[in-house]
Amino acid sequence: MPKKATPKKSSLGTAVGIGVGIAAATAAAYLLFGPEGKKNRKAISSLSVKIKGDIIEKFEKVKEITEPIYYEIVDEISKKYSKLKNVDKDELETVVNDLKNNWKEIVKDAKTNKNKK
């Protein structure tokens, strides 16, 4: 008698990873294609790309991303970059402020994308 196929259960880690990926993609999409996307695309530099990459790495280690955790991660990464000599402090401040100011839109877009799936 053939065995019934049982659906495989996805692990919590996989679900969290997918959620983090969606959040990161949403954040990047908002920054590049949102209301001020044209200006943001011009302003993107290697510094902002590096910072965003580091933030995404931190997201992967966090179970749930809340506003205080998001700000803590952004602050931690910005402190790391502020200690480097070849970093323009004004550019760093601009990147950090943009990341923090877009938190509400990032969450809103993430919820919209999650509901679509």
C-alpha positions as a Markdown table, in Angstrom:
| # | Residue | x | y | z |
|---|---|---|---|---|
| 1 | Met | 0.0 | 0.0 | 0.0 |
| 2 | Pro | 1.6 | 3.4 | -1.0 |
| 3 | Lys | 2.4 | 5.8 | 1.8 |
| 4 | Lys | 0.6 | 9.1 | 1.9 |
| 5 | Ala | 2.8 | 12.1 | 1.1 |
| 6 | Thr | 3.2 | 14.3 | 4.1 |
| 7 | Pro | 3.9 | 18.0 | 3.6 |
| 8 | Lys | 7.3 | 19.1 | 4.9 |
| 9 | Lys | 7.2 | 21.7 | 7.6 |
| 10 | Ser | 9.4 | 24.7 | 7.1 |
| 11 | Ser | 11.5 | 25.7 | 10.1 |
| 12 | Leu | 11.2 | 28.9 | 12.0 |
| 13 | Gly | 14.7 | 29.9 | 10.8 |
| 14 | Thr | 13.6 | 29.6 | 7.2 |
| 15 | Ala | 10.5 | 31.7 | 7.8 |
| 16 | Val | 12.5 | 34.4 | 9.6 |
| 17 | Gly | 15.1 | 34.4 | 6.8 |
| 18 | Ile | 12.4 | 34.9 | 4.2 |
| 19 | Gly | 10.9 | 37.7 | 6.3 |
| 20 | Val | 14.2 | 39.4 | 6.7 |
| 21 | Gly | 14.8 | 39.1 | 3.0 |
| 22 | Ile | 11.5 | 40.7 | 2.2 |
| 23 | Ala | 12.1 | 43.5 | 4.6 |
| 24 | Ala | 15.6 | 44.2 | 3.1 |
| 25 | Ala | 14.3 | 44.1 | -0.4 |
| 26 | Thr | 11.4 | 46.4 | 0.6 |
| 27 | Ala | 13.8 | 48.9 | 2.2 |
| 28 | Ala | 16.0 | 48.9 | -0.8 |
| 29 | Ala | 13.1 | 49.3 | -3.2 |
| 30 | Tyr | 11.6 | 52.2 | -1.2 |
| 31 | Leu | 14.9 | 54.0 | -1.1 |
| 32 | Leu | 15.5 | 53.6 | -4.8 |
| 33 | Phe | 12.0 | 53.9 | -6.2 |
| 34 | Gly | 10.0 | 55.7 | -3.5 |
| 35 | Pro | 8.9 | 59.4 | -3.7 |
| 36 | Glu | 12.4 | 60.7 | -3.6 |
| 37 | Gly | 13.9 | 57.7 | -5.4 |
| 38 | Lys | 15.5 | 59.7 | -8.2 |
| 39 | Lys | 17.4 | 61.9 | -5.7 |
| 40 | Asn | 18.3 | 58.8 | -3.6 |
| 41 | Arg | 19.7 | 56.9 | -6.6 |
| 42 | Lys | 22.0 | 59.8 | -7.4 |
| 43 | Ala | 23.1 | 60.0 | -3.8 |
| 44 | Ile | 24.0 | 56.3 | -3.4 |
| 45 | Ser | 27.7 | 55.8 | -2.9 |
| 46 | Ser | 29.9 | 53.0 | -2.0 |
| 47 | Leu | 29.6 | 54.0 | 1.6 |
| 48 | Ser | 25.8 | 53.7 | 1.7 |
| 49 | Val | 26.0 | 50.4 | -0.2 |
| 50 | Lys | 28.4 | 49.0 | 2.4 |
| 51 | Ile | 26.4 | 50.3 | 5.3 |
| 52 | Lys | 23.2 | 48.8 | 3.9 |
| 53 | Gly | 25.0 | 45.5 | 3.4 |
| 54 | Asp | 26.1 | 45.4 | 7.0 |
| 55 | Ile | 22.6 | 46.2 | 8.2 |
| 56 | Ile | 21.2 | 43.4 | 6.1 |
| 57 | Glu | 23.7 | 41.0 | 7.7 |
| 58 | Lys | 22.6 | 42.1 | 11.1 |
| 59 | Phe | 18.9 | 41.6 | 10.1 |
| 60 | Glu | 19.7 | 38.0 | 9.4 |
| 61 | Lys | 20.8 | 37.5 | 13.0 |
| 62 | Val | 17.7 | 39.1 | 14.6 |
| 63 | Lys | 14.5 | 37.1 | 15.1 |
| 64 | Glu | 12.2 | 40.1 | 14.8 |
| 65 | Ile | 12.9 | 43.5 | 13.5 |
| 66 | Thr | 11.2 | 46.2 | 15.5 |
| 67 | Glu | 11.8 | 50.0 | 15.3 |
| 68 | Pro | 14.1 | 50.1 | 18.4 |
| 69 | Ile | 16.1 | 47.1 | 17.1 |
| 70 | Tyr | 16.3 | 48.7 | 13.7 |
| 71 | Tyr | 17.6 | 52.0 | 15.1 |
| 72 | Glu | 20.1 | 50.1 | 17.3 |
| 73 | Ile | 21.4 | 48.2 | 14.3 |
| 74 | Val | 21.8 | 51.4 | 12.3 |
| 75 | Asp | 23.5 | 53.2 | 15.2 |
| 76 | Glu | 25.9 | 50.3 | 15.7 |
| 77 | Ile | 26.9 | 50.2 | 12.1 |
| 78 | Ser | 27.2 | 54.0 | 11.9 |
| 79 | Lys | 29.6 | 54.0 | 14.9 |
| 80 | Lys | 31.8 | 51.4 | 13.2 |
| 81 | Tyr | 32.0 | 53.6 | 10.0 |
| 82 | Ser | 32.5 | 56.8 | 11.9 |
| 83 | Lys | 35.8 | 55.5 | 13.3 |
| 84 | Leu | 37.2 | 55.0 | 9.8 |
| 85 | Lys | 39.5 | 57.8 | 8.5 |
| 86 | Asn | 38.4 | 57.7 | 4.9 |
| 87 | Val | 34.7 | 58.2 | 5.6 |
| 88 | Asp | 33.1 | 61.5 | 4.9 |
| 89 | Lys | 31.2 | 62.3 | 8.2 |
| 90 | Asp | 28.5 | 64.4 | 6.4 |
| 91 | Glu | 27.8 | 61.6 | 4.0 |
| 92 | Leu | 27.6 | 59.1 | 6.8 |
| 93 | Glu | 25.2 | 61.3 | 8.7 |
| 94 | Thr | 23.0 | 61.7 | 5.6 |
| 95 | Val | 22.9 | 58.0 | 5.0 |
| 96 | Val | 22.1 | 57.2 | 8.6 |
| 97 | Asn | 19.3 | 59.9 | 8.7 |
| 98 | Asp | 17.8 | 58.6 | 5.5 |
| 99 | Leu | 17.8 | 55.1 | 6.9 |
| 100 | Lys | 16.1 | 56.2 | 10.1 |
| 101 | Asn | 13.6 | 58.6 | 8.5 |
| 102 | Asn | 12.4 | 55.9 | 6.2 |
| 103 | Trp | 11.6 | 53.4 | 8.9 |
| 104 | Lys | 7.8 | 53.9 | 8.8 |
| 105 | Glu | 7.7 | 53.6 | 5.0 |
| 106 | Ile | 9.8 | 50.5 | 5.1 |
| 107 | Val | 7.5 | 48.9 | 7.7 |
| 108 | Lys | 4.4 | 49.9 | 5.7 |
| 109 | Asp | 5.8 | 48.5 | 2.5 |
| 110 | Ala | 6.9 | 45.3 | 4.2 |
| 111 | Lys | 3.4 | 44.7 | 5.6 |
| 112 | Thr | 1.9 | 45.4 | 2.1 |
| 113 | Asn | 4.3 | 42.9 | 0.5 |
| 114 | Lys | 3.7 | 40.3 | 3.2 |
| 115 | Asn | -0.1 | 40.6 | 2.7 |
| 116 | Lys | 0.3 | 40.0 | -1.1 |
| 117 | Lys | 2.1 | 36.7 | -0.6 |
